[in-house]
Each structure stands twice: as structure tokens, then as C-alpha cells.
């Protein structure tokens, strides 16, 4: 995987082709309060499997990632045909946040403006070429589906709620 981001007092990283179906995993490392000191042995950091896709329609090969200002993870897919930004709430719900409606170019490098109002994302190999373009999603928090109670309700950008627990679609483990 390529993606790693610090937020919510943890480090999240992607294993792009991890998991039984090789559709991707997201891991969460919560550092010890004594990280890097001799006292770390008394209270070590904690590594958990945070999310794993079991169905590529839910999440396919999460690659780059970022933590949104409202706490959700935003994952860039590096999959087959459709390329999406996928959100994972702190409660474990997985939802489609946005998709590349232009072509099947990989989305990468998602990051928020310092004030959190705009999400920037790169589209690689636009229209099959070597060119790249950076897109912006304005009022990014307003685009989050109502499933995330911590952010304003929205529904744009082809969003749909996909529960992470119950069924074989995805799993998530949480560290509070």
C-alpha cells in the first residue's frame, strides 16, 4: 500500500491488496503514550485491523488515504473499472463519497485544505494519457451521506451507505 496518515490520535495505513479476497485492508496504529521511551514496554502501542473489504463493490484496493476534518477516513481506490473515494466512519460504516465520473483514472493523494472546506484529489492518467489533474470537492463535509452523524447531512457525489458490519461485505474493528 501507499497510503498512511496521522489523525484522530492514530496512524492509519493501507494494505492495498491485503485480506482474503485481496480487496484491501486499513490498519490503525494507536501509539503508546510513552512512544519512543523506556516506559513504552509498560504500555505499548496498539495495532488493529480497522477495515477490510470482502467485496470489491464496497471497496476495491484502498491505496492513498486521509483523515477528514470530521474524523472519517477518506480512501482512494486503485481498483479496476470504477475509481471512487470511499469513506469509513469512526463507527465503521463504509460509504461511497465520490467517484471519478470522467474516466477510469486512479484517484490519489486526497488531502483537505487547512480549513477543512475543500478536498483535493489527483486523477492519474486522465483519459488514458500520461497527464494528471487535481480536482477539488468544495464543501466536502456537506457531501457526506447522512449515515455519518458527526458531519452535516448531504448526499451528492454518488454517495450511498454501506454498512461495514453484518453480512459479508466488509468488516471493521474499532479501538476507542
N, C-alpha and C positions, 0 to 999 in steps of 0.2 A: 504494500500500500504506500501511498504518497502522503496521505493527509494526517496532520497532527495539529491540535490546537489546545491552548490552555484557556479555560473558562469555568465558571461555577466551582472554583477551587479544586479543579481536577485537570488532568491531561487526557484528552481523547485521541485515539488514533485508529486508523482504518487498516484492516487486513482485506485488501480488495477482493481476493478470491478465496477467503477463508470460509470455513464451515463445511458441513457435509455436502451441500449442493454446490459449493464454490461460488455462491452469490454474494458473499461478503459478510464481514463482521466489523463491529465497532467495539473497541475496548476502552475502558475507563480506568485510569490510574489516579488514585487519591493519595497524594504524598503524605508521609508521616509529618506530624507537627515538629518532629525533630530531624527531618530530612537532612542528610549530609553531616550529621553529628554523631558522636559516640552513643548518644541516647536513642538513636534510631532503632537499635536492637530491642529496646523496651517496648516500643510501639511502632511497628513497621507500617509502611505504606500498604495500600490495598489495591489489587488489580482484579477487575471483574469483567466478564463478558457483558457488555451493556446492551447490544442489539445484534441479532443475527438473522439474516434473511433466509427463509426456506423456500421462497417463491420469487422468481425474478420479476414477476409483475408487481411485487411490493417494493423491492429494492434490488437493483442489479449492479453489483460490483462498485460499492461505495469507494470512492477514491479520495478526493480532497474533501475537507470538511471545515466548518467553522462553528462557533457558538454564537447564536443570535443574542441581541440585547435582552430579549425576554426569557432567555435560558434554554431554548430548544437548540438541538444540533441541526445544522443545515448541511446535508451531504450532497456532493456532486457525484452523479453516476458516471461510470465508464463502461457502459454496457453495450448491448447490441444495437438495435434499431433506434428506439426512443431514448433520448437523453433527458433526464429530469434532475431537478433539485428536490430532495426528499427531506422532510422534517421529521425529527424524533423528539417528542415532548419529554419533559422530565418525568411524566407519569408513564411513559412507554408507548404512547400512541404514535404510529407512523403514518405520515400523510404526504401526498404529493404537493409540493409547494409551487413549483413552476416547471415548465418543460421548454425545450428548445423546439419552437414551432417552425423554425426556418429550415433546418435540415437535421442530419443525424450526427453533427459535430459534437464531440465530447465537451461537457461543461467542466470548468476547472477554476481553481483559485478564488472561490467565493469569499468575500470579505465585506464587512459593513463599514460605512463611514463612521468617523468617531462619534457623531451624534446619534447613530443608530437608525437614521431615517432612510438610508439608501443602501441597498445590497448591490455590490458589483460582482459580476461573474464573467469569466472569459469563455468564449466559444472557440475551440481549436478547429483547424482545417475547415473553415467556413466554406460551404458549398463544394466540398471535396478538394479544395486547394490548400495551399500552404499558408494562406492568410489567417489571421486571428482578429477577433474583435472583442472588445469589452462592452458588455451590456450593463444597464443599471435598472434595478427594480425600485421605483420610488415608493415611498410609504410602505416599506416591506412589512412592518408589523400589521398593517391593515390588510395584507394579503393572506394572513394566516387563517386557516379554517377555524370555525367556532369550537372545534374539538379542544383547542388549547385554551383553557380557561384563564391562563395567565396573560394572554395577549388579546388585543381588540379583535372582535369578530370580523371576518372577511369572507372571501370565497373566490377571489379572482385566481388567475394563473392555473386553471385546470386542477384545482385542489380537490382532494377527496379524502375522507377519513378512512384509515385502515387500521383496525385495532392490532396492536402488537401482541396481545395475549389472547389466548383462546383460539384454538384452531391451529392449523399447520402453516400459516402464512409467515409468521415471524415470531421470534421470541425476544424477550428483553429481561434483563436482570437489573436491579436497582440498588444503589448504595446511597443511603440517606445520611 
